[in-house]
């Protein structure tokens, strides 16, 4: 499982701390998640290029949820602009936002437009993002070889993670890019929102697996699915990012027993999505 750095919501003023995170991620070949409409990230890419730090490994979001036909037709222009803007020969992953499978015409058009880019090896992977990751529409894409996987919030507190779609992914050849927020799992404040029985059960899993924190449980849960290829985190706090990168490197996955235990707890207590 690889680390991915989110670049949304950056401050307008240049941050030396975030530059250190950003440059280090480029050097270490971590994934960087961005979009053409993300504000204030351009200054960091410009500095990477001017100082010859390296070529970024990108996950690029393309939105098609508003005026989808117009945006679909504009996709080739967007891709060429991305290649030129970020001085790339290819894009590792394109994130299609939101779910095109809910509309047959959208599905046909987006595949017709993008297949040539994959054939020419300009784009390596296509992932679907959805704010409703377990919706029925996404079930239609599991057996579609065009899509390489899914990008959405997946964590040890995920509501409904035991449903049909999630189990279908576990039994498919699809991968997951998990979106996580450090702010939601860094302190006991969020953990204490749950019932005492739920907290006691999760603490038992933490102790049994010799995990040091809720963050470690989150990473162990992602690893235990064997489906999460990239854990994507957005933070301007260098210390937190260092902790997460260390956890991704050193934390062992949960046992199958404990992974299933977490999923059953989610279903039993209807835990909210906090990440």
ZIMO-V258924 format. One record per backbone hydrogen bond with DSSP energy under -1.0 kcal/mol. CO is the residue of the C=O (numbers start at 0). NH is the residue of the N-H. Records with the same first field share a line. If there is no record, write none. Layout:
# ZIMO-V258924
CO->NH ; NH
This chain:
# ZIMO-V258924
1->230
2->30
3->232
4->32
14->18
15->19
16->20
17->21
18->22
19->23
20->24
21->25
22->26
23->27
24->29
25->28
30->4
31->58
33->60
34->37
40->43 ; 44
41->45
42->46
43->47
44->48
45->49
46->50
47->52
48->51
56->31
57->92
58->33
59->94
61->96
66->70
67->71
68->72
69->73
71->74
73->77
74->78
75->79
76->80
77->81
78->82
79->83
80->84
81->85
82->87
90->123
91->124
92->59
93->126
94->61
95->128
96->63
99->102
102->106
103->107
104->108
105->109
106->110
107->111
108->112
109->113
110->114
113->117
114->118
115->119
116->121 ; 122
117->120
121->90
124->93
125->147 ; 148
126->95
127->150
131->134
135->138
136->139
137->140
140->143
143->146
147->174
148->127
149->176
151->178
154->157
157->160
159->162
162->166
163->167
164->168
165->169
166->170
168->171
174->149
175->228 ; 229
176->151
177->231
180->183
181->184
187->191
189->192
190->193
194->198
195->199
196->200
197->201
198->202
199->203
200->204
201->205
202->206
203->207
204->208
205->210
206->209
212->216
213->217
214->218
215->219
216->220
217->221
218->222
219->223 ; 253
222->225
226->175
228->1
229->177
230->3
231->179
232->5
236->240
237->241
238->242
239->243
240->244
241->245
242->246
243->247
244->248
245->249
246->250
254->258
255->259
256->260
257->261
258->262
259->263
260->264
261->265
262->266
263->267
264->268
265->269 ; 270
